[in-house]
């Protein structure tokens, strides 16, 4: 979408930003991060960071975008009058590149699972077979690369035409269906044998299991899940009309995101314990646990296929936003979108190859004790996003005039007046302090 385009309505904007936010972050990454970091304690710290850091950052990005009506790179320059702030926008674009390069790997897995569920080959198996099946699927280089390429091709095909009404309309039906299906899953999962052990793991915090690294993971997750820190939401909100209520939008996006993360945890952990799986199972967690849960349901295969289709949709809407910010920067709202989308997509694919292969032929390659995929994720979520957010919070609270901020936050919002002083204090003091402390302590603990 070019800079002079607009969302068809504020609802459309909420759907698009919620579409960007809700995706693999809440549905795939959150459960396995919580699983590897001790469950309940991680969830609590994640919630804390979401309220104190992620949500205020989302509002900050909305303020910059809507006020400047420019894409991320141009926005900072326009507001500060200094070209050196452009680099903050570029930081976001580079991070989007990295994120999409590994995001598309998981997108490819979802695509593969969707296709497999059509053939019925994922149901009727013993629960303990799902782990090996998953490993053999993602470990195969041809499958990994082809599915990643296919996922990117779908993303590019949509983004090249601009963010259309189509996505807005589809989101209206797909998102609620996804919620509904999750509720069914939660019910099934909670009625499995031994399910309470999983509920306890997820909801009873055991802080002895949380490390400094886990705290950084929770901070990274609060950014990743809300798509903040890389100025993507600056670009998205630049397409908003002057009088839309951005404060209200923040509440909707954050609320939906927390709710779906909660549902994901409640669907997965009871089943993990019931089937005797390992909660710290890593990136394969939902791909091994959920098919096993569906297997215990009537019409399991139909549910599984529907679930994978909805998950694919949620994943795609996030991928669109990542490619959109890259294309918006490259074309500056005028150039050839089609060409920009395909060329960027090609380079993203190349960059993503090592991540795709890191679950198979390249699984022995590691850096600082992490595989290639994890290194890319760490770079984006635990370094680029927090550093980006730190700089954005400094920019907004120290480079922008307070009355402009107040105006933006209060526009159309009844609670804006009450929210503003708290938000301003958070963004000026708490956000930068929290990010700095977490980054330094966790990096020192390496
Ligand atoms: N928030 C998305 C998700 O949870 C991922 C994402 C991160 C999208 C950053 C855009 C920017 O799946």
Boltz pocket constraint, residues with backbone or C-beta under 6 A from the ligand:
constraints:
  - pocket:
      binder: B
      contacts: [[A, 20], [A, 21], [A, 22], [A, 23], [A, 24], [A, 25], [A, 26], [A, 99], [A, 223], [A, 224], [A, 225], [A, 226], [A, 227], [A, 228], [A, 230], [A, 232], [A, 314], [A, 318], [A, 319], [A, 321], [A, 322]]
      max_distance: 6.0
